[in-house]
């Protein structure tokens, strides 16, 4: 009697996760259904069970990217009255976990001129700057100054990411020193200090 291995039924999330892992290597704009099917040991029929086309997969991958790299990072920051929300955010940003998520994040940012990816990147930038602005307003900055500092902070974050990735090593700088200097720059003359 011949026994066949029972294949795990792939979920929509399995395809999205595979697309993001592939994004870390080739960029989301270059992810192909055929390559994902091969990686997942699946047929393209499995893909089409969950998605009408590749564009729908890209949209789902971008939504998951936004959730992992923005929503999860900012979730719950600033709700405890005794903590410094900006310092807590820095801790989270500097200790981002999954290397695939970081690489995918960077590759997605680099594809900002792509017509399908660009709007999602612009939304991510706006949401991230808005959330940091809100944190700084709660720390006592007036709204205009808070937004300007949030933009500077976000630009520093993006610049640091660029340095890490363009060096070819992906090596992180000393996170304690970076956090200390970043906080001094962003909150240095906070009202009430």
Secondary structure, 3 states (H helix, E strand, C coil): CCCCCCCCCCCHHHHHHHHHHHHHHHCHHHCCHHHHHHHCCCCHHHHHHHCCCHHHHHHHHHHHHHHHHHHHHHCCCCCCCCCCHHHHHHHHHHCCCCHHHHHHHHHHHHCCCCCCCHHHHHHHHHHHHHHHHHHHHHCCCCHHHHHHHHHHHHHHHHHHHHHHHHCCCCCCCCHHHHHHHHHHHHHCCCCCC
